[in-house]
Amino acid sequence: MIATLELPARPLTLDDVAQLAEGDEFHRFELSEGNLVVVPPATWDHQKVCADMAVWLMANGHQGRVNIAVGLQTAGDNLNGRVPDVVVASGPVPGDTVWLPPGLVALAVEIVSKGSERADRWFKPLEYAEVGIPWFWRVEPDETVVRFHLEDGQYVEVGRAALDELLASDVPDLS
């Protein structure tokens, strides 16, 4: 079934998207230049990787700073926001935060899925780098985790490992 939405005749804002998401538990919404991006629910395997990574990060020094599928502002305006699969905050986050400011993000993780390949590999890393998120990790469909660090405004690959190997090791320094 496809629902009909009453949307304003203007670019949407992060507040509009937050309000829209309150009434729809079956989709995730992102915003690019005021344009709505509707993301279907993730698969079981996708969510399992999210949970495994979040638990590993929390158990290894980031307790209270890890969350799954949170809103993240990706520009200095109210027209751009993404929903990374896993986020590690650089410090405390107020509990009522809907769209996390990028200055509070140490790490954003994207898990590449069918239908999100281009966004996860190209668009989101560019947006995250542009707002200064120091670490970006991408989990490929074969469960290879590619780790990037921000250097001079661009992400530089600093390592890659199979997910199970990464989860069996210590969490890399995110400072």
Secondary structure, 3 states (H helix, E strand, C coil): CCCCCCCCCCCCCHHHHHHHHHCCCCCEEEEECCEEEEECCCCHHHHHHHHHHHHHHHHHHHCCCEEECCEEECCCCCCCEECCCEEEECCCCCCCCCEECHHHEEEEEEECCCCCHHHHHHHHHHHHHHCCCCEEEEECCCCEEEEEEEECCEEEEEEEEEHHHHHCCCCCCCC
